[in-house]
Amino acid sequence: MSHCIFCQIVSGRAPASVVYEDDLVMAFMDLNQPNPYKVLLIPREHRETIYELDDDLAAAIFQATVKIARAIQAASACDGLNIIQSNGLAAQQDVFHFHLHLLPRYHNDAIVLAWDFSRSDRDVLDRLAGDIRARLQ
């Protein structure tokens, strides 16, 4: 995908400060650093969303995520870490190449991730769980 900035990074046609790479994934520093040490992790092959990942690639991504998260924690002495991943415009995906944001967090940082924390009734939760279970492959 010649128009995809992440594909350009993988191919060496765009610069990146690479943190980690293997045959399946690549991780590099995000140009946007709300907190220092924020990393993006991508599959080398172009996949727009999580729905396009096969099981082996998904496993490789998560194995690399754990490895990089530990290194970020050791390098930054962060108090926590958010792993953020968005799929589609409604979820505010900005680059349409699957990617994870590994965002170090600190007790005193000003970053707010907010949504409605109202609780649902058990009947509703059971129905929703059934809908998902019925579609697992």
CNS distance restraints for C-alpha pairs under 8 A (distance, minus, plus):
assign (resid   1 and name CA) (resid   7 and name CA) 6.24 0.50 0.50
assign (resid   1 and name CA) (resid  46 and name CA) 7.04 0.50 0.50
assign (resid   2 and name CA) (resid   7 and name CA) 6.83 0.50 0.50
assign (resid   2 and name CA) (resid   8 and name CA) 6.63 0.50 0.50
assign (resid   3 and name CA) (resid   7 and name CA) 7.87 0.50 0.50
assign (resid   3 and name CA) (resid   8 and name CA) 7.68 0.50 0.50
assign (resid   4 and name CA) (resid   8 and name CA) 6.28 0.50 0.50
assign (resid   4 and name CA) (resid  95 and name CA) 7.79 0.50 0.50
assign (resid   4 and name CA) (resid  96 and name CA) 7.61 0.50 0.50
assign (resid   4 and name CA) (resid  97 and name CA) 7.31 0.50 0.50
assign (resid   5 and name CA) (resid   9 and name CA) 6.27 0.50 0.50
assign (resid   5 and name CA) (resid  14 and name CA) 7.21 0.50 0.50
assign (resid   5 and name CA) (resid  95 and name CA) 7.93 0.50 0.50
assign (resid   6 and name CA) (resid  10 and name CA) 6.26 0.50 0.50
assign (resid   6 and name CA) (resid  42 and name CA) 7.75 0.50 0.50
assign (resid   6 and name CA) (resid  97 and name CA) 6.78 0.50 0.50
assign (resid   7 and name CA) (resid  11 and name CA) 6.19 0.50 0.50
assign (resid   7 and name CA) (resid  44 and name CA) 7.24 0.50 0.50
assign (resid   7 and name CA) (resid  45 and name CA) 7.59 0.50 0.50
assign (resid   7 and name CA) (resid  46 and name CA) 6.66 0.50 0.50
assign (resid   8 and name CA) (resid  12 and name CA) 6.09 0.50 0.50
assign (resid   8 and name CA) (resid  13 and name CA) 4.91 0.50 0.50
assign (resid   8 and name CA) (resid  14 and name CA) 5.19 0.50 0.50
assign (resid   9 and name CA) (resid  13 and name CA) 5.90 0.50 0.50
assign (resid   9 and name CA) (resid  14 and name CA) 4.66 0.50 0.50
assign (resid   9 and name CA) (resid  15 and name CA) 6.04 0.50 0.50
assign (resid   9 and name CA) (resid  16 and name CA) 6.38 0.50 0.50
assign (resid  10 and name CA) (resid  26 and name CA) 7.39 0.50 0.50
assign (resid  10 and name CA) (resid  44 and name CA) 6.11 0.50 0.50
assign (resid  16 and name CA) (resid  28 and name CA) 6.22 0.50 0.50
assign (resid  16 and name CA) (resid  29 and name CA) 7.06 0.50 0.50
assign (resid  17 and name CA) (resid  28 and name CA) 5.33 0.50 0.50
assign (resid  17 and name CA) (resid  29 and name CA) 5.52 0.50 0.50
assign (resid  18 and name CA) (resid  26 and name CA) 7.51 0.50 0.50
assign (resid  18 and name CA) (resid  27 and name CA) 5.96 0.50 0.50
assign (resid  18 and name CA) (resid  28 and name CA) 4.16 0.50 0.50
assign (resid  18 and name CA) (resid  29 and name CA) 6.56 0.50 0.50
assign (resid  19 and name CA) (resid  26 and name CA) 7.77 0.50 0.50
assign (resid  19 and name CA) (resid  27 and name CA) 5.36 0.50 0.50
assign (resid  19 and name CA) (resid  28 and name CA) 4.91 0.50 0.50
assign (resid  19 and name CA) (resid  29 and name CA) 6.88 0.50 0.50
assign (resid  19 and name CA) (resid  39 and name CA) 7.93 0.50 0.50
assign (resid  20 and name CA) (resid  26 and name CA) 5.69 0.50 0.50
assign (resid  20 and name CA) (resid  27 and name CA) 4.99 0.50 0.50
assign (resid  20 and name CA) (resid  28 and name CA) 6.88 0.50 0.50
assign (resid  20 and name CA) (resid  68 and name CA) 7.72 0.50 0.50
assign (resid  21 and name CA) (resid  25 and name CA) 5.68 0.50 0.50
assign (resid  21 and name CA) (resid  26 and name CA) 4.23 0.50 0.50
assign (resid  21 and name CA) (resid  27 and name CA) 6.20 0.50 0.50
assign (resid  22 and name CA) (resid  26 and name CA) 6.54 0.50 0.50
assign (resid  23 and name CA) (resid  44 and name CA) 7.60 0.50 0.50
assign (resid  24 and name CA) (resid  43 and name CA) 5.80 0.50 0.50
assign (resid  24 and name CA) (resid  44 and name CA) 5.50 0.50 0.50
assign (resid  24 and name CA) (resid  45 and name CA) 7.42 0.50 0.50
assign (resid  24 and name CA) (resid  57 and name CA) 7.03 0.50 0.50
assign (resid  24 and name CA) (resid  60 and name CA) 7.02 0.50 0.50
assign (resid  24 and name CA) (resid  61 and name CA) 7.92 0.50 0.50
assign (resid  25 and name CA) (resid  41 and name CA) 7.09 0.50 0.50
assign (resid  25 and name CA) (resid  42 and name CA) 5.64 0.50 0.50
assign (resid  25 and name CA) (resid  43 and name CA) 4.28 0.50 0.50
assign (resid  25 and name CA) (resid  44 and name CA) 5.04 0.50 0.50
assign (resid  25 and name CA) (resid  60 and name CA) 7.38 0.50 0.50
assign (resid  25 and name CA) (resid  61 and name CA) 6.53 0.50 0.50
assign (resid  25 and name CA) (resid  64 and name CA) 7.65 0.50 0.50
assign (resid  26 and name CA) (resid  41 and name CA) 5.81 0.50 0.50
assign (resid  26 and name CA) (resid  42 and name CA) 5.46 0.50 0.50
assign (resid  26 and name CA) (resid  43 and name CA) 6.27 0.50 0.50
assign (resid  26 and name CA) (resid  44 and name CA) 6.22 0.50 0.50
assign (resid  27 and name CA) (resid  39 and name CA) 6.60 0.50 0.50
assign (resid  27 and name CA) (resid  40 and name CA) 5.50 0.50 0.50
assign (resid  27 and name CA) (resid  41 and name CA) 4.20 0.50 0.50
assign (resid  27 and name CA) (resid  42 and name CA) 6.25 0.50 0.50
assign (resid  28 and name CA) (resid  39 and name CA) 5.56 0.50 0.50
assign (resid  28 and name CA) (resid  40 and name CA) 5.51 0.50 0.50
assign (resid  28 and name CA) (resid  41 and name CA) 6.66 0.50 0.50
assign (resid  29 and name CA) (resid  37 and name CA) 7.00 0.50 0.50
assign (resid  29 and name CA) (resid  38 and name CA) 6.11 0.50 0.50
assign (resid  29 and name CA) (resid  39 and name CA) 4.48 0.50 0.50
assign (resid  29 and name CA) (resid  40 and name CA) 6.13 0.50 0.50
assign (resid  30 and name CA) (resid  38 and name CA) 5.89 0.50 0.50
assign (resid  30 and name CA) (resid  39 and name CA) 5.23 0.50 0.50
assign (resid  30 and name CA) (resid  40 and name CA) 5.69 0.50 0.50
assign (resid  32 and name CA) (resid  38 and name CA) 7.86 0.50 0.50
assign (resid  33 and name CA) (resid  37 and name CA) 7.19 0.50 0.50
assign (resid  33 and name CA) (resid  38 and name CA) 5.79 0.50 0.50
assign (resid  34 and name CA) (resid  38 and name CA) 7.54 0.50 0.50
assign (resid  34 and name CA) (resid 111 and name CA) 7.70 0.50 0.50
assign (resid  35 and name CA) (resid 103 and name CA) 7.09 0.50 0.50
assign (resid  35 and name CA) (resid 104 and name CA) 6.47 0.50 0.50
assign (resid  35 and name CA) (resid 105 and name CA) 7.15 0.50 0.50
assign (resid  35 and name CA) (resid 109 and name CA) 7.93 0.50 0.50
assign (resid  36 and name CA) (resid  76 and name CA) 7.66 0.50 0.50
assign (resid  36 and name CA) (resid 104 and name CA) 7.34 0.50 0.50
assign (resid  37 and name CA) (resid  72 and name CA) 6.54 0.50 0.50
assign (resid  37 and name CA) (resid  76 and name CA) 6.79 0.50 0.50
assign (resid  37 and name CA) (resid 103 and name CA) 7.34 0.50 0.50
assign (resid  37 and name CA) (resid 104 and name CA) 6.69 0.50 0.50
assign (resid  38 and name CA) (resid 101 and name CA) 7.13 0.50 0.50
assign (resid  38 and name CA) (resid 102 and name CA) 5.67 0.50 0.50
assign (resid  38 and name CA) (resid 103 and name CA) 4.79 0.50 0.50
assign (resid  38 and name CA) (resid 104 and name CA) 6.25 0.50 0.50
assign (resid  39 and name CA) (resid 101 and name CA) 6.01 0.50 0.50
assign (resid  39 and name CA) (resid 102 and name CA) 5.14 0.50 0.50
assign (resid  39 and name CA) (resid 103 and name CA) 6.77 0.50 0.50
assign (resid  40 and name CA) (resid  99 and name CA) 6.38 0.50 0.50
assign (resid  40 and name CA) (resid 100 and name CA) 5.57 0.50 0.50
assign (resid  40 and name CA) (resid 101 and name CA) 4.86 0.50 0.50
assign (resid  40 and name CA) (resid 102 and name CA) 6.22 0.50 0.50
assign (resid  41 and name CA) (resid  61 and name CA) 7.71 0.50 0.50
assign (resid  41 and name CA) (resid  65 and name CA) 7.36 0.50 0.50
assign (resid  41 and name CA) (resid  99 and name CA) 5.47 0.50 0.50
assign (resid  41 and name CA) (resid 100 and name CA) 5.14 0.50 0.50
assign (resid  41 and name CA) (resid 101 and name CA) 6.73 0.50 0.50
assign (resid  41 and name CA) (resid 102 and name CA) 7.69 0.50 0.50
assign (resid  42 and name CA) (resid  61 and name CA) 7.56 0.50 0.50
assign (resid  42 and name CA) (resid  97 and name CA) 7.54 0.50 0.50
assign (resid  42 and name CA) (resid  98 and name CA) 6.12 0.50 0.50
assign (resid  42 and name CA) (resid  99 and name CA) 4.65 0.50 0.50
assign (resid  42 and name CA) (resid 100 and name CA) 6.68 0.50 0.50
assign (resid  43 and name CA) (resid  47 and name CA) 7.36 0.50 0.50
assign (resid  43 and name CA) (resid  57 and name CA) 7.55 0.50 0.50
assign (resid  43 and name CA) (resid  61 and name CA) 7.02 0.50 0.50
assign (resid  43 and name CA) (resid  98 and name CA) 7.05 0.50 0.50
assign (resid  43 and name CA) (resid  99 and name CA) 7.42 0.50 0.50
assign (resid  46 and name CA) (resid  97 and name CA) 5.95 0.50 0.50
assign (resid  46 and name CA) (resid  98 and name CA) 7.59 0.50 0.50
assign (resid  47 and name CA) (resid  52 and name CA) 5.88 0.50 0.50
assign (resid  47 and name CA) (resid  53 and name CA) 6.89 0.50 0.50
assign (resid  47 and name CA) (resid  96 and name CA) 7.89 0.50 0.50
assign (resid  47 and name CA) (resid  97 and name CA) 5.40 0.50 0.50
assign (resid  47 and name CA) (resid  98 and name CA) 5.62 0.50 0.50
assign (resid  48 and name CA) (resid  52 and name CA) 6.94 0.50 0.50
assign (resid  48 and name CA) (resid  96 and name CA) 4.83 0.50 0.50
assign (resid  48 and name CA) (resid  97 and name CA) 4.18 0.50 0.50
assign (resid  48 and name CA) (resid  98 and name CA) 5.02 0.50 0.50
assign (resid  49 and name CA) (resid  53 and name CA) 7.46 0.50 0.50
assign (resid  49 and name CA) (resid  86 and name CA) 7.96 0.50 0.50
assign (resid  49 and name CA) (resid  87 and name CA) 5.45 0.50 0.50
assign (resid  49 and name CA) (resid  88 and name CA) 7.37 0.50 0.50
assign (resid  49 and name CA) (resid  96 and name CA) 7.06 0.50 0.50
assign (resid  49 and name CA) (resid  97 and name CA) 6.55 0.50 0.50
assign (resid  49 and name CA) (resid  98 and name CA) 4.86 0.50 0.50
assign (resid  50 and name CA) (resid  87 and name CA) 6.81 0.50 0.50
assign (resid  50 and name CA) (resid  98 and name CA) 6.34 0.50 0.50
assign (resid  53 and name CA) (resid  57 and name CA) 6.09 0.50 0.50
assign (resid  53 and name CA) (resid  58 and name CA) 5.88 0.50 0.50
assign (resid  54 and name CA) (resid  58 and name CA) 6.12 0.50 0.50
assign (resid  55 and name CA) (resid  59 and name CA) 6.09 0.50 0.50
assign (resid  56 and name CA) (resid  60 and name CA) 6.23 0.50 0.50
assign (resid  57 and name CA) (resid  61 and name CA) 6.12 0.50 0.50
assign (resid  58 and name CA) (resid  62 and name CA) 6.29 0.50 0.50
assign (resid  59 and name CA) (resid  63 and name CA) 6.10 0.50 0.50
assign (resid  60 and name CA) (resid  64 and name CA) 6.17 0.50 0.50
assign (resid  61 and name CA) (resid  65 and name CA) 6.06 0.50 0.50
assign (resid  62 and name CA) (resid  66 and name CA) 6.29 0.50 0.50
assign (resid  63 and name CA) (resid  67 and name CA) 6.45 0.50 0.50
assign (resid  64 and name CA) (resid  68 and name CA) 6.04 0.50 0.50
assign (resid  65 and name CA) (resid  69 and name CA) 5.89 0.50 0.50
assign (resid  66 and name CA) (resid  70 and name CA) 6.25 0.50 0.50
assign (resid  67 and name CA) (resid  71 and name CA) 6.47 0.50 0.50
assign (resid  68 and name CA) (resid  72 and name CA) 6.06 0.50 0.50
assign (resid  69 and name CA) (resid  73 and name CA) 6.17 0.50 0.50
assign (resid  69 and name CA) (resid  81 and name CA) 7.54 0.50 0.50
assign (resid  69 and name CA) (resid 102 and name CA) 7.03 0.50 0.50
assign (resid  70 and name CA) (resid  74 and name CA) 6.23 0.50 0.50
assign (resid  71 and name CA) (resid  75 and name CA) 6.02 0.50 0.50
assign (resid  72 and name CA) (resid  76 and name CA) 5.79 0.50 0.50
assign (resid  72 and name CA) (resid  77 and name CA) 7.81 0.50 0.50
assign (resid  72 and name CA) (resid  78 and name CA) 7.82 0.50 0.50
assign (resid  72 and name CA) (resid 104 and name CA) 7.27 0.50 0.50
assign (resid  73 and name CA) (resid  77 and name CA) 5.23 0.50 0.50
assign (resid  73 and name CA) (resid  78 and name CA) 5.48 0.50 0.50
assign (resid  73 and name CA) (resid  79 and name CA) 7.92 0.50 0.50
assign (resid  73 and name CA) (resid  80 and name CA) 7.82 0.50 0.50
assign (resid  73 and name CA) (resid  81 and name CA) 7.91 0.50 0.50
assign (resid  73 and name CA) (resid 104 and name CA) 7.39 0.50 0.50
assign (resid  74 and name CA) (resid  78 and name CA) 7.93 0.50 0.50
assign (resid  76 and name CA) (resid 104 and name CA) 7.66 0.50 0.50
assign (resid  78 and name CA) (resid 104 and name CA) 5.72 0.50 0.50
assign (resid  78 and name CA) (resid 105 and name CA) 5.72 0.50 0.50
assign (resid  78 and name CA) (resid 106 and name CA) 5.61 0.50 0.50
assign (resid  79 and name CA) (resid 104 and name CA) 7.53 0.50 0.50
assign (resid  79 and name CA) (resid 105 and name CA) 5.79 0.50 0.50
assign (resid  79 and name CA) (resid 106 and name CA) 4.91 0.50 0.50
assign (resid  79 and name CA) (resid 107 and name CA) 6.43 0.50 0.50
assign (resid  80 and name CA) (resid 104 and name CA) 6.00 0.50 0.50
assign (resid  80 and name CA) (resid 105 and name CA) 4.82 0.50 0.50
assign (resid  80 and name CA) (resid 106 and name CA) 6.37 0.50 0.50
assign (resid  81 and name CA) (resid 102 and name CA) 6.75 0.50 0.50
assign (resid  81 and name CA) (resid 103 and name CA) 5.49 0.50 0.50
assign (resid  81 and name CA) (resid 104 and name CA) 4.43 0.50 0.50
assign (resid  81 and name CA) (resid 105 and name CA) 5.22 0.50 0.50
assign (resid  82 and name CA) (resid 101 and name CA) 7.65 0.50 0.50
assign (resid  82 and name CA) (resid 102 and name CA) 5.96 0.50 0.50
assign (resid  82 and name CA) (resid 103 and name CA) 5.06 0.50 0.50
assign (resid  82 and name CA) (resid 104 and name CA) 6.45 0.50 0.50
assign (resid  82 and name CA) (resid 105 and name CA) 6.97 0.50 0.50
assign (resid  83 and name CA) (resid 100 and name CA) 6.51 0.50 0.50
assign (resid  83 and name CA) (resid 101 and name CA) 5.55 0.50 0.50
assign (resid  83 and name CA) (resid 102 and name CA) 4.84 0.50 0.50
assign (resid  83 and name CA) (resid 103 and name CA) 6.36 0.50 0.50
assign (resid  84 and name CA) (resid 100 and name CA) 5.73 0.50 0.50
assign (resid  84 and name CA) (resid 101 and name CA) 4.99 0.50 0.50
assign (resid  84 and name CA) (resid 102 and name CA) 6.73 0.50 0.50
assign (resid  84 and name CA) (resid 103 and name CA) 7.78 0.50 0.50
assign (resid  85 and name CA) (resid  98 and name CA) 8.00 0.50 0.50
assign (resid  85 and name CA) (resid  99 and name CA) 6.44 0.50 0.50
assign (resid  85 and name CA) (resid 100 and name CA) 4.96 0.50 0.50
assign (resid  85 and name CA) (resid 101 and name CA) 6.38 0.50 0.50
assign (resid  86 and name CA) (resid  91 and name CA) 5.38 0.50 0.50
assign (resid  86 and name CA) (resid  92 and name CA) 6.38 0.50 0.50
assign (resid  86 and name CA) (resid  93 and name CA) 5.03 0.50 0.50
assign (resid  86 and name CA) (resid  99 and name CA) 7.96 0.50 0.50
assign (resid  87 and name CA) (resid  91 and name CA) 5.67 0.50 0.50
assign (resid  87 and name CA) (resid  92 and name CA) 7.38 0.50 0.50
assign (resid  87 and name CA) (resid  93 and name CA) 5.53 0.50 0.50
assign (resid  87 and name CA) (resid  98 and name CA) 7.76 0.50 0.50
assign (resid  88 and name CA) (resid  92 and name CA) 6.50 0.50 0.50
assign (resid  88 and name CA) (resid  93 and name CA) 5.27 0.50 0.50
assign (resid  88 and name CA) (resid  96 and name CA) 7.83 0.50 0.50
assign (resid  89 and name CA) (resid  93 and name CA) 5.37 0.50 0.50
assign (resid  89 and name CA) (resid  94 and name CA) 7.45 0.50 0.50
assign (resid 105 and name CA) (resid 109 and name CA) 6.85 0.50 0.50
assign (resid 120 and name CA) (resid 124 and name CA) 6.54 0.50 0.50
assign (resid 120 and name CA) (resid 125 and name CA) 6.62 0.50 0.50
assign (resid 121 and name CA) (resid 125 and name CA) 6.38 0.50 0.50
assign (resid 122 and name CA) (resid 126 and name CA) 5.99 0.50 0.50
assign (resid 123 and name CA) (resid 127 and name CA) 6.24 0.50 0.50
assign (resid 124 and name CA) (resid 128 and name CA) 6.19 0.50 0.50
assign (resid 125 and name CA) (resid 129 and name CA) 6.02 0.50 0.50
assign (resid 126 and name CA) (resid 130 and name CA) 6.17 0.50 0.50
assign (resid 127 and name CA) (resid 131 and name CA) 6.32 0.50 0.50
assign (resid 128 and name CA) (resid 132 and name CA) 6.43 0.50 0.50
assign (resid 129 and name CA) (resid 133 and name CA) 6.10 0.50 0.50
assign (resid 130 and name CA) (resid 134 and name CA) 6.06 0.50 0.50
assign (resid 131 and name CA) (resid 135 and name CA) 6.77 0.50 0.50
assign (resid 132 and name CA) (resid 136 and name CA) 6.47 0.50 0.50
